[in-house]
Amino acid sequence: MTISKVIGKLLKFKELKVIDLAFKKNHTLHIAVKPFKNGCRCPCGRRGKIVRTRPQVRWWRDIPVGDWTVWLMYAPGEILCDTHGRVEEVLPWADRYARVTYRYEYVMLRYSQMMTQKAAAELLRIAASTLSDQLHRCIKRIRSGHRIRGMKTIGIDEISYCKGHKYATLVYDLDRSVVVWVGEGKGRKTIDTFFNTQLSGYQKQQITAGCCDMSAAYIGAITTHCPNAALVLDRFHIVKALNAAVDEVRKEQWREANVADHKALKGLRWLLYRHSSTRSRQDTRTLKALDKGNRRIYRAWRLKDEFERFWNFNARWAAERFLKGWMTSVMRSRLEPMKKFVGTLRNHYEGIVAFIDTGLTNAVAEGLNRIVKIVKNRASGFRNLDAFSDMIYLTVGDVDIPSHIPSKFRTL
Ligand SMILES: [Zn+2]
């Protein structure tokens, strides 16, 4: 066995032959290679003869081995294809325009799914910014030409990035629990771009339900673009608005209270947020004691607790009867923030009651958002949307990106 064969075996090279190698400074290994059986394929897949060799040597970064950073070198030739004439040969180990090999790309993608970019960059012996660029190129190439298919239930939500300074809009396929699109901003323009560029007219008609928060931009976009979709306002966001109203009551009382009363009101904030099912007995006792301590907070809490029942109705008429009764008692409560919340309910009445018919929430989206947030925290903020959306597509996207690398190069 020749030394180049040994090296080829050790490095698990597939589809290529080692011709020469040189150990250079800075732990760099240069390997001159050539395709097996004179590869010589046209991009269309047909074999052809090399008609002209070229002097320009190209370099591809391969996965590091031990201490060594590995570079492959080869001068691609020009071949003659029966159909396409003279073209540059396609190389088996890397994509046409890539500067890294397939197996490097696979390892890079898998590492990036598993760990922080910083750790992945360290293992690949490159700068984090280089990794970010390489990832972007690779993900963009694999996702290019991808079309959204078979979407019936759409979810739209916003997410902050860049340390909370900027917003992006995420579009979900709620049936398959994947992110299908990421766009810059959270306004109508952003979401209109999605509908105008990603879905055909037929696809828009196929959407039967859409779920979003109470933002006018998202509601407007769903009703305009999806004529057959039932609009459902996301339960999570409604509960959040109600909690905010209760908290507003608490804050008012806190401002008016004297020092002695402050003690009694302490620690209530998170307690009031709690769903009744996650409360301990002691918590409930504390809240009930408010009956004598602070009537206004007590009443706000009772109303909030009562509202939980709304989500359990099966029949629309019963849910509506309950909701109307609840809204009336809030209007009599003289709690301004709560009355404002009822105003919101009235404005979005149809979208809220639609939950009873469909049972649809963005809960899937919230679950995905948790993953997105983990990704976000791992990177401790992204500098730009490209870097952030790359990671979203890679971890919760609708395309399994690593599986698009040719299978024989998929080894970690
Ligand atoms: Zn061809």
Boltz pocket constraint, residues with backbone or C-beta under 6 A from the ligand:
constraints:
  - pocket:
      binder: B
      contacts: [[A, 42], [A, 43], [A, 44], [A, 45], [A, 46], [A, 81], [A, 82], [A, 83], [A, 84], [A, 85]]
      max_distance: 6.0
